Amino acid sequence: MNQPKGNFAPFIFIDMALLLSGFWIIYHLFEGQSFVDFPFHTASLPLAIGIAYIILTAFGSYKRWGMKSFKNLIYSVFFIMSILGLFISLGIVFTPWFAFGLSYLVVSISLQMLLMLLVRFLVWSLIRKRAIKRVWLIGNQDSKMHHFLDQKEGWYRICGSSQTMKEDEFEKYGKDADTLLIGSGFSTKERVEMVQLASKYGKETLVIPELYELGIQGAETYQMEDTIVFSIRPFHIHPVQQFLKRGMDVIGSISLILLTSPLLILLAWLIPLTSPGPALYKQQRLGMKGKPFWIYKFRSMVADAENKTGPVLATVRDPRITPIGSFMRATRIDELPQLFNVLKGEMSLIGPRPEREYFVKQFNKQFPDYHHRLEVKPGITGLAQVYAKYTTSAEDKLRFDLAYVKNYSFLSDWKILTLTLKVIFQREQAEGVDLKDSMKSVGKKRAIH
């Protein structure tokens, strides 16, 4: 019943073989040549395989397959191979290094994609048969625990829950579980005892970290005299990284504005035509270090939607959302005007989403570590937007935001930017809250825009 530990990094050699096979087979079909005549000696093949290796490993293609749905694997293969095709296409057009033709490349990439999906499906099917874990939930029966209990499918099965776990309770209820999931809100002493209990009985423990514990991530170990200490650095991005990030923002925002200009013009004309009111919606948000600025979005709701309701979450099938607004929210294209915020330096392409001052004050009272997310510029997309949902709690989104700031790297920005393209096709991540659920969350309201 235990899920295989570690990653599937050795699988990279199978992927390389599949890529090579795809180039080989299509070369034979295109050129009508024998398989032995394949031009292994040219620079094209090692360059293409090298680029594929970098992309596949950089985007975590071999991590915890048992915890992913096959739908997720399909998305991963599709986007990774699309990126590979894009890079090789640019190489074909702008460099003499690739001897491939574009038509040959398209057919090869398509075949390679099919081969990778087929092999992944077979491996994933075998993994899932023994990867499903029986999880025992430990914690108060709040909305977070109910969220886990409501899950019907996935890599785990809930076999029970309790508010705490002592050894006698474990003997009676928890011994059949593979994993203990410890929620937040316990004291350090209580969590240590539960982790020790799980370890004693050979069980895995999953712990939802307290916000301050995210600061310990990646802490260096030092020896001071005869004592080991952790070096915990503050939440910030190094000035050199900030410079590189700003360069990426300027080049990226200009490129995306030019690329999407026909769509920007179309929406600017279409939105007022389908719903009375302006095409653009603006709202004051807080940026880096709490500096206020005006954020711009395409209007996806009726004009003055908050006049009667005040700031509330959008709900499933919210009547205030216009027909075209529903499409814009699902595909995230209502965020496109924020490219100009990025160009002005008020925002970044990647970072925590900006909030209103009213909610920032509330969250600062509720979460003492909330202010750390203001150490970087807010972004159009971010780690929370890629891995969480619109309805994910503010605390869980804050965990993603703090993890982003703490573990920032230039490569992580590129990865998030690419994964954003993937979530555009996952409509459920943009859906509003269910009205019944929202009634349970009074006091946890957020902006609808």
GIVENKA-V746377 format. One record per residue. N is the residue number from 1. OMEGA is omega as a letter, one per 20 degrees, with the letter a starting at -180 (* if undefined). BURIAL is I if it has 9 or more other ideal C-beta (glycine too) atoms within 8 Angstrom, else O. Layout:
N & OMEGA & BURIAL
N & OMEGA & BURIAL
This chain:
1 & a & O
2 & r & O
3 & r & I
4 & a & O
5 & r & O
6 & a & O
7 & r & O
8 & a & I
9 & r & O
10 & r & O
11 & r & I
12 & a & I
13 & r & O
14 & r & O
15 & r & I
16 & r & I
17 & r & O
18 & r & I
19 & r & I
20 & r & I
21 & r & I
22 & r & I
23 & a & I
24 & a & I
25 & a & I
26 & r & I
27 & r & I
28 & a & I
29 & a & O
30 & a & O
31 & a & O
32 & a & O
33 & r & O
34 & r & O
35 & a & O
36 & a & O
37 & a & O
38 & a & I
39 & r & I
40 & a & O
41 & a & O
42 & r & O
43 & a & O
44 & a & I
45 & r & I
46 & r & O
47 & a & I
48 & r & I
49 & r & I
50 & r & O
51 & r & I
52 & r & I
53 & a & I
54 & a & O
55 & a & I
56 & a & I
57 & a & I
58 & a & I
59 & r & I
60 & a & O
61 & a & I
62 & a & I
63 & r & O
64 & r & O
65 & a & I
66 & a & I
67 & a & O
68 & r & I
69 & r & O
70 & r & I
71 & r & O
72 & r & O
73 & r & I
74 & r & I
75 & a & I
76 & a & I
77 & a & I
78 & a & I
79 & r & I
80 & r & I
81 & r & I
82 & r & O
83 & r & I
84 & r & I
85 & r & I
86 & a & O
87 & a & I
88 & r & I
89 & r & I
90 & r & O
91 & r & I
92 & a & I
93 & a & O
94 & a & O
95 & r & O
96 & a & O
97 & a & O
98 & r & I
99 & a & O
100 & r & I
101 & a & O
102 & r & O
103 & r & O
104 & a & I
105 & a & I
106 & a & I
107 & r & I
108 & a & I
109 & r & I
110 & r & O
111 & r & I
112 & r & I
113 & r & I
114 & r & O
115 & a & I
116 & r & I
117 & a & I
118 & a & O
119 & r & I
120 & r & I
121 & r & I
122 & a & O
123 & a & I
124 & r & I
125 & r & O
126 & a & O
127 & a & I
128 & r & I
129 & a & O
130 & a & I
131 & a & I
132 & a & I
133 & r & I
134 & a & I
135 & r & I
136 & a & I
137 & r & I
138 & r & I
139 & r & I
140 & a & O
141 & r & O
142 & a & O
143 & a & I
144 & r & I
145 & r & I
146 & r & I
147 & r & O
148 & a & I
149 & a & I
150 & a & O
151 & a & I
152 & a & O
153 & r & O
154 & a & O
155 & a & I
156 & r & I
157 & r & O
158 & a & I
159 & r & O
160 & r & I
161 & r & I
162 & a & I
163 & r & O
164 & a & I
165 & r & I
166 & a & O
167 & r & O
168 & r & O
169 & r & I
170 & r & I
171 & a & O
172 & a & O
173 & a & O
174 & a & I
175 & a & O
176 & a & O
177 & r & I
178 & a & I
179 & r & I
180 & r & I
181 & a & I
182 & a & I
183 & r & I
184 & r & I
185 & r & O
186 & r & I
187 & r & O
188 & a & O
189 & a & O
190 & a & I
191 & r & I
192 & a & O
193 & a & O
194 & r & I
195 & r & I
196 & r & O
197 & r & I
198 & r & I
199 & r & I
200 & a & O
201 & r & O
202 & a & O
203 & r & I
204 & r & I
205 & r & I
206 & a & I
207 & r & O
208 & a & O
209 & r & O
210 & a & O
211 & a & I
212 & a & O
213 & r & O
214 & r & I
215 & a & I
216 & a & O
217 & r & I
218 & a & O
219 & r & I
220 & r & O
221 & r & O
222 & r & O
223 & r & O
224 & a & O
225 & a & O
226 & a & O
227 & r & O
228 & r & O
229 & r & O
230 & r & O
231 & a & O
232 & a & O
233 & a & O
234 & r & O
235 & r & O
236 & r & O
237 & a & I
238 & a & O
239 & r & O
240 & r & O
241 & r & I
242 & r & I
243 & r & O
244 & a & I
245 & r & I
246 & r & I
247 & r & O
248 & r & I
249 & a & I
250 & a & I
251 & a & O
252 & a & I
253 & r & I
254 & a & I
255 & a & O
256 & r & I
257 & r & I
258 & a & O
259 & a & O
260 & a & I
261 & r & O
262 & r & O
263 & r & I
264 & r & I
265 & a & O
266 & a & O
267 & r & I
268 & r & I
269 & a & I
270 & a & I
271 & r & I
272 & a & I
273 & a & O
274 & a & O
275 & a & I
276 & r & O
277 & a & I
278 & r & O
279 & a & I
280 & r & I
281 & r & I
282 & a & O
283 & a & I
284 & r & I
285 & r & I
286 & a & I
287 & a & I
288 & a & I
289 & r & O
290 & a & O
291 & a & O
292 & r & O
293 & r & I
294 & r & O
295 & a & I
296 & r & I
297 & r & I
298 & a & I
299 & a & I
300 & r & I
301 & r & I
302 & a & I
303 & r & I
304 & a & O
305 & a & I
306 & a & I
307 & a & O
308 & a & O
309 & a & I
310 & a & O
311 & r & I
312 & r & I
313 & r & I
314 & a & I
315 & r & I
316 & a & O
317 & r & O
318 & a & I
319 & a & O
320 & a & I
321 & r & I
322 & r & I
323 & r & O
324 & r & I
325 & r & I
326 & r & I
327 & a & O
328 & a & I
329 & a & I
330 & a & O
331 & r & O
332 & a & I
333 & r & I
334 & r & I
335 & a & I
336 & r & I
337 & r & I
338 & r & I
339 & r & I
340 & r & I
341 & r & I
342 & a & I
343 & r & I
344 & r & O
345 & r & O
346 & a & I
347 & r & I
348 & r & I
349 & a & I
350 & r & I
351 & r & I
352 & r & I
353 & r & I
354 & a & I
355 & r & I
356 & a & I
357 & a & I
358 & a & O
359 & r & I
360 & r & I
361 & r & O
362 & a & O
363 & r & I
364 & r & I
365 & a & O
366 & a & O
367 & a & I
368 & a & O
369 & a & I
370 & a & I
371 & a & O
372 & a & I
373 & r & I
374 & r & I
375 & r & I
376 & r & I
377 & r & I
378 & a & I
379 & r & I
380 & r & I
381 & a & I
382 & a & I
383 & r & I
384 & r & I
385 & a & I
386 & a & I
387 & r & O
388 & r & I
389 & r & O
390 & a & I
391 & r & I
392 & a & O
393 & r & O
394 & a & I
395 & a & I
396 & r & I
397 & r & I
398 & r & I
399 & r & I
400 & a & I
401 & r & I
402 & r & I
403 & r & I
404 & a & I
405 & a & I
406 & a & I
407 & a & I
408 & r & I
409 & r & O
410 & r & I
411 & a & O
412 & r & I
413 & r & I
414 & r & I
415 & r & I
416 & r & I
417 & r & I
418 & a & I
419 & r & I
420 & r & I
421 & a & O
422 & a & I
423 & r & I
424 & a & O
425 & r & O
426 & a & I
427 & a & O
428 & a & O
429 & a & I
430 & a & I
431 & r & I
432 & a & I
433 & r & I
434 & a & O
435 & r & O
436 & r & O
437 & a & I
438 & r & I
439 & r & O
440 & a & O
441 & r & I
442 & a & O
443 & r & O
444 & a & O
445 & r & I
446 & a & I
447 & a & O
448 & a & I
449 & * & O
